[in-house]
Amino acid sequence: MKKKPLTNQAGEVRELTRAAIKKMRHAHEVLPEHLLTILPRKVGQRGPQKSPVKILTTIRYSPEVLEYFKETGSGWQKRIDEALKE
């Protein structure tokens, strides 16, 4: 029996039959390992853990300093970091 193509000439996918769905296999069963590592992850799935590039610490600032930087909008902590590097 000749297989029906998955798409027609217009590119529309045909309706899958139960038999066709039963024959399907998971991507990790059929794709090479190196390809699986570069494919996008599922929503909410974490990537490989990266080592931190900054050190977590606690520091106290005067209210005026915090107010000044927070008023500049999101990214205010990064701007404090850049100001201290100067």
PyMOL Python script that loads the backbone (N, CA, C, O; Angstrom):
from pymol import cmd

cmd.read_pdbstr("""\
ATOM      1  N   MET A   1       0.839  -1.174   0.000  1.00  0.00           N
ATOM      2  CA  MET A   1       0.000   0.000   0.000  1.00  0.00           C
ATOM      3  C   MET A   1       0.887   1.240   0.000  1.00  0.00           C
ATOM      4  O   MET A   1       1.835   1.324   0.780  1.00  0.00           O
ATOM      5  N   LYS A   2       0.587   2.195  -0.863  1.00  0.00           N
ATOM      6  CA  LYS A   2       1.358   3.421  -0.986  1.00  0.00           C
ATOM      7  C   LYS A   2       0.994   4.378   0.149  1.00  0.00           C
ATOM      8  O   LYS A   2      -0.182   4.561   0.464  1.00  0.00           O
ATOM      9  N   LYS A   3       2.025   4.993   0.765  1.00  0.00           N
ATOM     10  CA  LYS A   3       1.776   5.947   1.841  1.00  0.00           C
ATOM     11  C   LYS A   3       1.266   7.260   1.275  1.00  0.00           C
ATOM     12  O   LYS A   3       1.712   7.713   0.220  1.00  0.00           O
ATOM     13  N   LYS A   4       0.319   7.870   1.991  1.00  0.00           N
ATOM     14  CA  LYS A   4      -0.139   9.197   1.616  1.00  0.00           C
ATOM     15  C   LYS A   4       0.893  10.205   2.118  1.00  0.00           C
ATOM     16  O   LYS A   4       1.431  10.038   3.212  1.00  0.00           O
ATOM     17  N   PRO A   5       1.176  11.245   1.336  1.00  0.00           N
ATOM     18  CA  PRO A   5       2.096  12.261   1.835  1.00  0.00           C
ATOM     19  C   PRO A   5       1.476  13.001   3.021  1.00  0.00           C
ATOM     20  O   PRO A   5       0.254  13.109   3.122  1.00  0.00           O
ATOM     21  N   LEU A   6       2.322  13.506   3.916  1.00  0.00           N
ATOM     22  CA  LEU A   6       1.841  14.210   5.103  1.00  0.00           C
ATOM     23  C   LEU A   6       1.205  15.546   4.737  1.00  0.00           C
ATOM     24  O   LEU A   6       0.271  15.994   5.401  1.00  0.00           O
ATOM     25  N   THR A   7       1.715  16.191   3.668  1.00  0.00           N
ATOM     26  CA  THR A   7       1.165  17.483   3.250  1.00  0.00           C
ATOM     27  C   THR A   7       0.707  17.414   1.800  1.00  0.00           C
ATOM     28  O   THR A   7       1.174  16.579   1.026  1.00  0.00           O
ATOM     29  N   ASN A   8      -0.212  18.302   1.447  1.00  0.00           N
ATOM     30  CA  ASN A   8      -0.638  18.388   0.050  1.00  0.00           C
ATOM     31  C   ASN A   8       0.201  19.452  -0.661  1.00  0.00           C
ATOM     32  O   ASN A   8       1.128  20.004  -0.069  1.00  0.00           O
ATOM     33  N   GLN A   9      -0.116  19.742  -1.920  1.00  0.00           N
ATOM     34  CA  GLN A   9       0.680  20.694  -2.692  1.00  0.00           C
ATOM     35  C   GLN A   9       0.606  22.107  -2.120  1.00  0.00           C
ATOM     36  O   GLN A   9       1.535  22.892  -2.305  1.00  0.00           O
ATOM     37  N   ALA A  10      -0.471  22.439  -1.435  1.00  0.00           N
ATOM     38  CA  ALA A  10      -0.621  23.765  -0.821  1.00  0.00           C
ATOM     39  C   ALA A  10       0.131  23.864   0.499  1.00  0.00           C
ATOM     40  O   ALA A  10       0.207  24.942   1.088  1.00  0.00           O
ATOM     41  N   GLY A  11       0.693  22.736   0.973  1.00  0.00           N
ATOM     42  CA  GLY A  11       1.434  22.728   2.230  1.00  0.00           C
ATOM     43  C   GLY A  11       0.582  22.447   3.449  1.00  0.00           C
ATOM     44  O   GLY A  11       1.071  22.518   4.577  1.00  0.00           O
ATOM     45  N   GLU A  12      -0.687  22.127   3.240  1.00  0.00           N
ATOM     46  CA  GLU A  12      -1.567  21.824   4.358  1.00  0.00           C
ATOM     47  C   GLU A  12      -1.350  20.386   4.809  1.00  0.00           C
ATOM     48  O   GLU A  12      -1.241  19.472   3.992  1.00  0.00           O
ATOM     49  N   VAL A  13      -1.290  20.206   6.113  1.00  0.00           N
ATOM     50  CA  VAL A  13      -1.075  18.873   6.681  1.00  0.00           C
ATOM     51  C   VAL A  13      -2.398  18.124   6.687  1.00  0.00           C
ATOM     52  O   VAL A  13      -3.431  18.662   7.087  1.00  0.00           O
ATOM     53  N   ARG A  14      -2.352  16.878   6.237  1.00  0.00           N
ATOM     54  CA  ARG A  14      -3.567  16.064   6.219  1.00  0.00           C
ATOM     55  C   ARG A  14      -3.894  15.606   7.636  1.00  0.00           C
ATOM     56  O   ARG A  14      -3.040  15.638   8.522  1.00  0.00           O
ATOM     57  N   GLU A  15      -5.119  15.186   7.837  1.00  0.00           N
ATOM     58  CA  GLU A  15      -5.533  14.676   9.139  1.00  0.00           C
ATOM     59  C   GLU A  15      -4.862  13.325   9.367  1.00  0.00           C
ATOM     60  O   GLU A  15      -4.869  12.459   8.492  1.00  0.00           O
ATOM     61  N   LEU A  16      -4.284  13.159  10.549  1.00  0.00           N
ATOM     62  CA  LEU A  16      -3.590  11.910  10.855  1.00  0.00           C
ATOM     63  C   LEU A  16      -4.584  10.850  11.309  1.00  0.00           C
ATOM     64  O   LEU A  16      -5.557  11.147  12.002  1.00  0.00           O
ATOM     65  N   THR A  17      -4.327   9.628  10.913  1.00  0.00           N
ATOM     66  CA  THR A  17      -5.164   8.509  11.336  1.00  0.00           C
ATOM     67  C   THR A  17      -4.633   7.966  12.656  1.00  0.00           C
ATOM     68  O   THR A  17      -3.499   8.250  13.041  1.00  0.00           O
ATOM     69  N   ARG A  18      -5.453   7.187  13.345  1.00  0.00           N
ATOM     70  CA  ARG A  18      -5.005   6.566  14.600  1.00  0.00           C
ATOM     71  C   ARG A  18      -3.803   5.655  14.351  1.00  0.00           C
ATOM     72  O   ARG A  18      -2.881   5.593  15.163  1.00  0.00           O
ATOM     73  N   ALA A  19      -3.826   4.958  13.230  1.00  0.00           N
ATOM     74  CA  ALA A  19      -2.719   4.053  12.902  1.00  0.00           C
ATOM     75  C   ALA A  19      -1.421   4.838  12.708  1.00  0.00           C
ATOM     76  O   ALA A  19      -0.359   4.402  13.154  1.00  0.00           O
ATOM     77  N   ALA A  20      -1.504   5.986  12.049  1.00  0.00           N
ATOM     78  CA  ALA A  20      -0.311   6.808  11.827  1.00  0.00           C
ATOM     79  C   ALA A  20       0.222   7.352  13.147  1.00  0.00           C
ATOM     80  O   ALA A  20       1.433   7.415  13.356  1.00  0.00           O
ATOM     81  N   ILE A  21      -0.681   7.743  14.031  1.00  0.00           N
ATOM     82  CA  ILE A  21      -0.269   8.271  15.335  1.00  0.00           C
ATOM     83  C   ILE A  21       0.396   7.178  16.163  1.00  0.00           C
ATOM     84  O   ILE A  21       1.376   7.445  16.860  1.00  0.00           O
ATOM     85  N   LYS A  22      -0.122   5.946  16.099  1.00  0.00           N
ATOM     86  CA  LYS A  22       0.474   4.838  16.856  1.00  0.00           C
ATOM     87  C   LYS A  22       1.889   4.522  16.388  1.00  0.00           C
ATOM     88  O   LYS A  22       2.712   4.053  17.174  1.00  0.00           O
ATOM     89  N   LYS A  23       2.178   4.776  15.111  1.00  0.00           N
ATOM     90  CA  LYS A  23       3.506   4.493  14.566  1.00  0.00           C
ATOM     91  C   LYS A  23       4.543   5.556  14.940  1.00  0.00           C
ATOM     92  O   LYS A  23       5.745   5.331  14.801  1.00  0.00           O
ATOM     93  N   MET A  24       4.076   6.712  15.414  1.00  0.00           N
ATOM     94  CA  MET A  24       5.002   7.799  15.741  1.00  0.00           C
ATOM     95  C   MET A  24       5.889   7.425  16.918  1.00  0.00           C
ATOM     96  O   MET A  24       5.480   6.690  17.817  1.00  0.00           O
ATOM     97  N   ARG A  25       7.114   7.945  16.895  1.00  0.00           N
ATOM     98  CA  ARG A  25       8.071   7.707  17.984  1.00  0.00           C
ATOM     99  C   ARG A  25       8.575   9.047  18.489  1.00  0.00           C
ATOM    100  O   ARG A  25       8.512  10.053  17.782  1.00  0.00           O
ATOM    101  N   HIS A  26       9.076   9.053  19.722  1.00  0.00           N
ATOM    102  CA  HIS A  26       9.624  10.273  20.313  1.00  0.00           C
ATOM    103  C   HIS A  26      10.886  10.695  19.573  1.00  0.00           C
ATOM    104  O   HIS A  26      11.619   9.863  19.040  1.00  0.00           O
ATOM    105  N   ALA A  27      11.125  11.998  19.551  1.00  0.00           N
ATOM    106  CA  ALA A  27      12.294  12.535  18.845  1.00  0.00           C
ATOM    107  C   ALA A  27      13.589  11.946  19.392  1.00  0.00           C
ATOM    108  O   ALA A  27      14.509  11.672  18.622  1.00  0.00           O
ATOM    109  N   HIS A  28      13.679  11.743  20.713  1.00  0.00           N
ATOM    110  CA  HIS A  28      14.924  11.220  21.291  1.00  0.00           C
ATOM    111  C   HIS A  28      15.208   9.781  20.856  1.00  0.00           C
ATOM    112  O   HIS A  28      16.325   9.292  21.026  1.00  0.00           O
ATOM    113  N   GLU A  29      14.206   9.103  20.299  1.00  0.00           N
ATOM    114  CA  GLU A  29      14.408   7.741  19.807  1.00  0.00           C
ATOM    115  C   GLU A  29      14.936   7.714  18.375  1.00  0.00           C
ATOM    116  O   GLU A  29      15.566   6.737  17.969  1.00  0.00           O
ATOM    117  N   VAL A  30      14.689   8.765  17.610  1.00  0.00           N
ATOM    118  CA  VAL A  30      15.029   8.719  16.184  1.00  0.00           C
ATOM    119  C   VAL A  30      16.084   9.735  15.756  1.00  0.00           C
ATOM    120  O   VAL A  30      16.716   9.555  14.715  1.00  0.00           O
ATOM    121  N   LEU A  31      16.288  10.799  16.532  1.00  0.00           N
ATOM    122  CA  LEU A  31      17.259  11.826  16.134  1.00  0.00           C
ATOM    123  C   LEU A  31      18.625  11.557  16.744  1.00  0.00           C
ATOM    124  O   LEU A  31      18.707  10.996  17.836  1.00  0.00           O
ATOM    125  N   PRO A  32      19.699  11.944  16.063  1.00  0.00           N
ATOM    126  CA  PRO A  32      21.036  11.776  16.631  1.00  0.00           C
ATOM    127  C   PRO A  32      21.219  12.654  17.875  1.00  0.00           C
ATOM    128  O   PRO A  32      20.611  13.719  17.991  1.00  0.00           O
ATOM    129  N   GLU A  33      22.059  12.194  18.794  1.00  0.00           N
ATOM    130  CA  GLU A  33      22.267  12.884  20.070  1.00  0.00           C
ATOM    131  C   GLU A  33      22.708  14.333  19.882  1.00  0.00           C
ATOM    132  O   GLU A  33      22.226  15.225  20.580  1.00  0.00           O
ATOM    133  N   HIS A  34      23.629  14.573  18.936  1.00  0.00           N
ATOM    134  CA  HIS A  34      24.129  15.944  18.756  1.00  0.00           C
ATOM    135  C   HIS A  34      23.026  16.896  18.290  1.00  0.00           C
ATOM    136  O   HIS A  34      23.084  18.089  18.588  1.00  0.00           O
ATOM    137  N   LEU A  35      22.043  16.402  17.580  1.00  0.00           N
ATOM    138  CA  LEU A  35      20.939  17.244  17.134  1.00  0.00           C
ATOM    139  C   LEU A  35      19.995  17.561  18.292  1.00  0.00           C
ATOM    140  O   LEU A  35      19.452  18.663  18.366  1.00  0.00           O
ATOM    141  N   LEU A  36      19.802  16.615  19.180  1.00  0.00           N
ATOM    142  CA  LEU A  36      18.917  16.840  20.326  1.00  0.00           C
ATOM    143  C   LEU A  36      19.451  17.933  21.241  1.00  0.00           C
ATOM    144  O   LEU A  36      18.674  18.634  21.888  1.00  0.00           O
ATOM    145  N   THR A  37      20.777  18.084  21.299  1.00  0.00           N
ATOM    146  CA  THR A  37      21.353  19.092  22.192  1.00  0.00           C
ATOM    147  C   THR A  37      21.145  20.509  21.682  1.00  0.00           C
ATOM    148  O   THR A  37      21.177  21.450  22.475  1.00  0.00           O
ATOM    149  N   ILE A  38      20.931  20.690  20.371  1.00  0.00           N
ATOM    150  CA  ILE A  38      20.768  22.043  19.844  1.00  0.00           C
ATOM    151  C   ILE A  38      19.311  22.416  19.582  1.00  0.00           C
ATOM    152  O   ILE A  38      19.019  23.572  19.274  1.00  0.00           O
ATOM    153  N   LEU A  39      18.407  21.472  19.698  1.00  0.00           N
ATOM    154  CA  LEU A  39      16.991  21.768  19.489  1.00  0.00           C
ATOM    155  C   LEU A  39      16.454  22.597  20.654  1.00  0.00           C
ATOM    156  O   LEU A  39      16.947  22.478  21.776  1.00  0.00           O
ATOM    157  N   PRO A  40      15.451  23.434  20.397  1.00  0.00           N
ATOM    158  CA  PRO A  40      14.877  24.232  21.484  1.00  0.00           C
ATOM    159  C   PRO A  40      14.275  23.338  22.564  1.00  0.00           C
ATOM    160  O   PRO A  40      13.794  22.238  22.292  1.00  0.00           O
ATOM    161  N   ARG A  41      14.317  23.839  23.784  1.00  0.00           N
ATOM    162  CA  ARG A  41      13.767  23.092  24.915  1.00  0.00           C
ATOM    163  C   ARG A  41      12.266  23.363  25.041  1.00  0.00           C
ATOM    164  O   ARG A  41      11.731  24.290  24.433  1.00  0.00           O
ATOM    165  N   LYS A  42      11.617  22.543  25.832  1.00  0.00           N
ATOM    166  CA  LYS A  42      10.199  22.736  26.099  1.00  0.00           C
ATOM    167  C   LYS A  42      10.024  23.988  26.953  1.00  0.00           C
ATOM    168  O   LYS A  42      10.965  24.419  27.620  1.00  0.00           O
ATOM    169  N   VAL A  43       8.844  24.566  26.938  1.00  0.00           N
ATOM    170  CA  VAL A  43       8.552  25.742  27.743  1.00  0.00           C
ATOM    171  C   VAL A  43       8.759  25.388  29.209  1.00  0.00           C
ATOM    172  O   VAL A  43       8.223  24.393  29.695  1.00  0.00           O
ATOM    173  N   GLY A  44       9.530  26.197  29.904  1.00  0.00           N
ATOM    174  CA  GLY A  44       9.796  25.977  31.316  1.00  0.00           C
ATOM    175  C   GLY A  44      10.937  25.028  31.605  1.00  0.00           C
ATOM    176  O   GLY A  44      11.318  24.865  32.764  1.00  0.00           O
ATOM    177  N   GLN A  45      11.492  24.397  30.587  1.00  0.00           N
ATOM    178  CA  GLN A  45      12.593  23.462  30.798  1.00  0.00           C
ATOM    179  C   GLN A  45      13.901  24.242  30.863  1.00  0.00           C
ATOM    180  O   GLN A  45      14.188  25.047  29.977  1.00  0.00           O
ATOM    181  N   ARG A  46      14.691  24.010  31.901  1.00  0.00           N
ATOM    182  CA  ARG A  46      15.941  24.733  32.094  1.00  0.00           C
ATOM    183  C   ARG A  46      17.028  24.208  31.185  1.00  0.00           C
ATOM    184  O   ARG A  46      17.053  23.032  30.820  1.00  0.00           O
ATOM    185  N   GLY A  47      17.913  25.096  30.837  1.00  0.00           N
ATOM    186  CA  GLY A  47      19.089  24.728  30.072  1.00  0.00           C
ATOM    187  C   GLY A  47      20.200  24.296  31.011  1.00  0.00           C
ATOM    188  O   GLY A  47      19.977  24.156  32.214  1.00  0.00           O
ATOM    189  N   PRO A  48      21.396  24.082  30.474  1.00  0.00           N
ATOM    190  CA  PRO A  48      22.505  23.692  31.333  1.00  0.00           C
ATOM    191  C   PRO A  48      22.842  24.805  32.323  1.00  0.00           C
ATOM    192  O   PRO A  48      22.771  25.988  31.989  1.00  0.00           O
ATOM    193  N   GLN A  49      23.205  24.418  33.533  1.00  0.00           N
ATOM    194  CA  GLN A  49      23.513  25.388  34.582  1.00  0.00           C
ATOM    195  C   GLN A  49      24.789  26.134  34.241  1.00  0.00           C
ATOM    196  O   GLN A  49      25.799  25.525  33.890  1.00  0.00           O
ATOM    197  N   LYS A  50      24.740  27.446  34.345  1.00  0.00           N
ATOM    198  CA  LYS A  50      25.914  28.272  34.092  1.00  0.00           C
ATOM    199  C   LYS A  50      26.509  28.686  35.429  1.00  0.00           C
ATOM    200  O   LYS A  50      25.783  28.900  36.400  1.00  0.00           O
ATOM    201  N   SER A  51      27.825  28.797  35.475  1.00  0.00           N
ATOM    202  CA  SER A  51      28.447  29.242  36.715  1.00  0.00           C
ATOM    203  C   SER A  51      28.216  30.743  36.859  1.00  0.00           C
ATOM    204  O   SER A  51      28.284  31.471  35.868  1.00  0.00           O
ATOM    205  N   PRO A  52      27.944  31.221  38.080  1.00  0.00           N
ATOM    206  CA  PRO A  52      27.658  32.638  38.277  1.00  0.00           C
ATOM    207  C   PRO A  52      28.869  33.505  37.935  1.00  0.00           C
ATOM    208  O   PRO A  52      30.012  33.126  38.192  1.00  0.00           O
ATOM    209  N   VAL A  53      28.601  34.666  37.355  1.00  0.00           N
ATOM    210  CA  VAL A  53      29.688  35.576  37.007  1.00  0.00           C
ATOM    211  C   VAL A  53      29.784  36.723  38.006  1.00  0.00           C
ATOM    212  O   VAL A  53      30.714  37.527  37.952  1.00  0.00           O
ATOM    213  N   LYS A  54      28.821  36.791  38.914  1.00  0.00           N
ATOM    214  CA  LYS A  54      28.835  37.825  39.946  1.00  0.00           C
ATOM    215  C   LYS A  54      28.766  37.154  41.312  1.00  0.00           C
ATOM    216  O   LYS A  54      28.378  35.992  41.429  1.00  0.00           O
ATOM    217  N   ILE A  55      29.145  37.899  42.332  1.00  0.00           N
ATOM    218  CA  ILE A  55      29.165  37.381  43.698  1.00  0.00           C
ATOM    219  C   ILE A  55      27.972  37.949  44.456  1.00  0.00           C
ATOM    220  O   ILE A  55      27.740  39.158  44.444  1.00  0.00           O
ATOM    221  N   LEU A  56      27.221  37.079  45.110  1.00  0.00           N
ATOM    222  CA  LEU A  56      26.077  37.497  45.900  1.00  0.00           C
ATOM    223  C   LEU A  56      26.570  38.040  47.231  1.00  0.00           C
ATOM    224  O   LEU A  56      27.335  37.378  47.933  1.00  0.00           O
ATOM    225  N   THR A  57      26.132  39.245  47.578  1.00  0.00           N
ATOM    226  CA  THR A  57      26.514  39.862  48.844  1.00  0.00           C
ATOM    227  C   THR A  57      25.412  40.817  49.274  1.00  0.00           C
ATOM    228  O   THR A  57      24.479  41.081  48.516  1.00  0.00           O
ATOM    229  N   THR A  58      25.523  41.330  50.481  1.00  0.00           N
ATOM    230  CA  THR A  58      24.568  42.316  50.980  1.00  0.00           C
ATOM    231  C   THR A  58      25.321  43.603  51.244  1.00  0.00           C
ATOM    232  O   THR A  58      26.396  43.588  51.845  1.00  0.00           O
ATOM    233  N   ILE A  59      24.763  44.712  50.798  1.00  0.00           N
ATOM    234  CA  ILE A  59      25.395  46.015  51.010  1.00  0.00           C
ATOM    235  C   ILE A  59      24.295  47.021  51.320  1.00  0.00           C
ATOM    236  O   ILE A  59      23.192  46.934  50.780  1.00  0.00           O
ATOM    237  N   ARG A  60      24.600  47.971  52.190  1.00  0.00           N
ATOM    238  CA  ARG A  60      23.600  48.972  52.576  1.00  0.00           C
ATOM    239  C   ARG A  60      23.909  50.294  51.885  1.00  0.00           C
ATOM    240  O   ARG A  60      25.047  50.763  51.880  1.00  0.00           O
ATOM    241  N   TYR A  61      22.863  50.887  51.298  1.00  0.00           N
ATOM    242  CA  TYR A  61      22.978  52.189  50.650  1.00  0.00           C
ATOM    243  C   TYR A  61      22.067  53.169  51.371  1.00  0.00           C
ATOM    244  O   TYR A  61      21.106  52.767  52.027  1.00  0.00           O
ATOM    245  N   SER A  62      22.368  54.439  51.250  1.00  0.00           N
ATOM    246  CA  SER A  62      21.477  55.450  51.821  1.00  0.00           C
ATOM    247  C   SER A  62      20.188  55.474  51.000  1.00  0.00           C
ATOM    248  O   SER A  62      20.204  55.144  49.815  1.00  0.00           O
ATOM    249  N   PRO A  63      19.082  55.860  51.619  1.00  0.00           N
ATOM    250  CA  PRO A  63      17.807  55.898  50.894  1.00  0.00           C
ATOM    251  C   PRO A  63      17.858  56.789  49.652  1.00  0.00           C
ATOM    252  O   PRO A  63      17.207  56.498  48.649  1.00  0.00           O
ATOM    253  N   GLU A  64      18.634  57.875  49.721  1.00  0.00           N
ATOM    254  CA  GLU A  64      18.720  58.790  48.579  1.00  0.00           C
ATOM    255  C   GLU A  64      19.360  58.115  47.370  1.00  0.00           C
ATOM    256  O   GLU A  64      18.931  58.325  46.235  1.00  0.00           O
ATOM    257  N   VAL A  65      20.394  57.299  47.616  1.00  0.00           N
ATOM    258  CA  VAL A  65      21.083  56.606  46.522  1.00  0.00           C
ATOM    259  C   VAL A  65      20.131  55.610  45.865  1.00  0.00           C
ATOM    260  O   VAL A  65      20.019  55.567  44.640  1.00  0.00           O
ATOM    261  N   LEU A  66      19.450  54.817  46.677  1.00  0.00           N
ATOM    262  CA  LEU A  66      18.512  53.834  46.122  1.00  0.00           C
ATOM    263  C   LEU A  66      17.370  54.513  45.375  1.00  0.00           C
ATOM    264  O   LEU A  66      16.973  54.060  44.301  1.00  0.00           O
ATOM    265  N   GLU A  67      16.844  55.589  45.935  1.00  0.00           N
ATOM    266  CA  GLU A  67      15.752  56.297  45.278  1.00  0.00           C
ATOM    267  C   GLU A  67      16.196  56.836  43.919  1.00  0.00           C
ATOM    268  O   GLU A  67      15.458  56.750  42.938  1.00  0.00           O
ATOM    269  N   TYR A  68      17.410  57.391  43.870  1.00  0.00           N
ATOM    270  CA  TYR A  68      17.931  57.939  42.615  1.00  0.00           C
ATOM    271  C   TYR A  68      18.000  56.856  41.535  1.00  0.00           C
ATOM    272  O   TYR A  68      17.533  57.060  40.414  1.00  0.00           O
ATOM    273  N   PHE A  69      18.584  55.709  41.877  1.00  0.00           N
ATOM    274  CA  PHE A  69      18.755  54.661  40.867  1.00  0.00           C
ATOM    275  C   PHE A  69      17.436  53.972  40.521  1.00  0.00           C
ATOM    276  O   PHE A  69      17.215  53.628  39.360  1.00  0.00           O
ATOM    277  N   LYS A  70      16.563  53.767  41.496  1.00  0.00           N
ATOM    278  CA  LYS A  70      15.279  53.115  41.221  1.00  0.00           C
ATOM    279  C   LYS A  70      14.386  53.977  40.333  1.00  0.00           C
ATOM    280  O   LYS A  70      13.598  53.454  39.545  1.00  0.00           O
ATOM    281  N   GLU A  71      14.512  55.301  40.461  1.00  0.00           N
ATOM    282  CA  GLU A  71      13.713  56.200  39.625  1.00  0.00           C
ATOM    283  C   GLU A  71      14.114  56.117  38.156  1.00  0.00           C
ATOM    284  O   GLU A  71      13.351  56.540  37.287  1.00  0.00           O
ATOM    285  N   THR A  72      15.286  55.584  37.866  1.00  0.00           N
ATOM    286  CA  THR A  72      15.740  55.470  36.475  1.00  0.00           C
ATOM    287  C   THR A  72      15.098  54.275  35.771  1.00  0.00           C
ATOM    288  O   THR A  72      15.298  54.086  34.571  1.00  0.00           O
ATOM    289  N   GLY A  73      14.334  53.473  36.498  1.00  0.00           N
ATOM    290  CA  GLY A  73      13.603  52.364  35.883  1.00  0.00           C
ATOM    291  C   GLY A  73      14.297  51.028  36.046  1.00  0.00           C
ATOM    292  O   GLY A  73      15.242  50.886  36.823  1.00  0.00           O
ATOM    293  N   SER A  74      13.800  50.036  35.285  1.00  0.00           N
ATOM    294  CA  SER A  74      14.360  48.690  35.404  1.00  0.00           C
ATOM    295  C   SER A  74      15.824  48.689  34.990  1.00  0.00           C
ATOM    296  O   SER A  74      16.241  49.461  34.126  1.00  0.00           O
ATOM    297  N   GLY A  75      16.589  47.819  35.612  1.00  0.00           N
ATOM    298  CA  GLY A  75      18.028  47.760  35.363  1.00  0.00           C
ATOM    299  C   GLY A  75      18.814  48.642  36.315  1.00  0.00           C
ATOM    300  O   GLY A  75      20.006  48.875  36.111  1.00  0.00           O
ATOM    301  N   TRP A  76      18.144  49.140  37.371  1.00  0.00           N
ATOM    302  CA  TRP A  76      18.815  50.062  38.286  1.00  0.00           C
ATOM    303  C   TRP A  76      19.975  49.403  39.018  1.00  0.00           C
ATOM    304  O   TRP A  76      20.961  50.075  39.322  1.00  0.00           O
ATOM    305  N   GLN A  77      19.888  48.115  39.309  1.00  0.00           N
ATOM    306  CA  GLN A  77      20.987  47.432  39.998  1.00  0.00           C
ATOM    307  C   GLN A  77      22.214  47.349  39.102  1.00  0.00           C
ATOM    308  O   GLN A  77      23.343  47.485  39.573  1.00  0.00           O
ATOM    309  N   LYS A  78      21.993  47.126  37.819  1.00  0.00           N
ATOM    310  CA  LYS A  78      23.105  47.084  36.870  1.00  0.00           C
ATOM    311  C   LYS A  78      23.772  48.453  36.782  1.00  0.00           C
ATOM    312  O   LYS A  78      24.995  48.549  36.681  1.00  0.00           O
ATOM    313  N   ARG A  79      22.955  49.522  36.820  1.00  0.00           N
ATOM    314  CA  ARG A  79      23.527  50.866  36.755  1.00  0.00           C
ATOM    315  C   ARG A  79      24.339  51.190  38.004  1.00  0.00           C
ATOM    316  O   ARG A  79      25.351  51.886  37.912  1.00  0.00           O
ATOM    317  N   ILE A  80      23.919  50.704  39.162  1.00  0.00           N
ATOM    318  CA  ILE A  80      24.728  50.885  40.376  1.00  0.00           C
ATOM    319  C   ILE A  80      26.059  50.167  40.203  1.00  0.00           C
ATOM    320  O   ILE A  80      27.109  50.713  40.542  1.00  0.00           O
ATOM    321  N   ASP A  81      26.020  48.952  39.679  1.00  0.00           N
ATOM    322  CA  ASP A  81      27.239  48.172  39.441  1.00  0.00           C
ATOM    323  C   ASP A  81      28.188  48.930  38.516  1.00  0.00           C
ATOM    324  O   ASP A  81      29.389  49.000  38.776  1.00  0.00           O
ATOM    325  N   GLU A  82      27.650  49.496  37.436  1.00  0.00           N
ATOM    326  CA  GLU A  82      28.482  50.237  36.481  1.00  0.00           C
ATOM    327  C   GLU A  82      29.055  51.502  37.109  1.00  0.00           C
ATOM    328  O   GLU A  82      30.204  51.858  36.850  1.00  0.00           O
ATOM    329  N   ALA A  83      28.250  52.193  37.943  1.00  0.00           N
ATOM    330  CA  ALA A  83      28.733  53.416  38.596  1.00  0.00           C
ATOM    331  C   ALA A  83      29.866  53.105  39.564  1.00  0.00           C
ATOM    332  O   ALA A  83      30.820  53.876  39.673  1.00  0.00           O
ATOM    333  N   LEU A  84      29.769  51.989  40.262  1.00  0.00           N
ATOM    334  CA  LEU A  84      30.820  51.627  41.220  1.00  0.00           C
ATOM    335  C   LEU A  84      32.105  51.188  40.525  1.00  0.00           C
ATOM    336  O   LEU A  84      33.188  51.302  41.099  1.00  0.00           O
ATOM    337  N   LYS A  85      31.997  50.690  39.302  1.00  0.00           N
ATOM    338  CA  LYS A  85      33.191  50.280  38.559  1.00  0.00           C
ATOM    339  C   LYS A  85      34.005  51.475  38.088  1.00  0.00           C
ATOM    340  O   LYS A  85      35.208  51.352  37.856  1.00  0.00           O
ATOM    341  N   GLU A  86      33.354  52.647  37.943  1.00  0.00           N
ATOM    342  CA  GLU A  86      34.059  53.836  37.443  1.00  0.00           C
ATOM    343  C   GLU A  86      35.028  54.394  38.459  1.00  0.00           C
ATOM    344  O   GLU A  86      35.697  55.392  38.191  1.00  0.00           O
TER     345      GLU A  86
END
""", "prot")
cmd.dss("prot")
cmd.show_as("cartoon", "prot")
cmd.util.cbc("prot")
cmd.orient("prot")
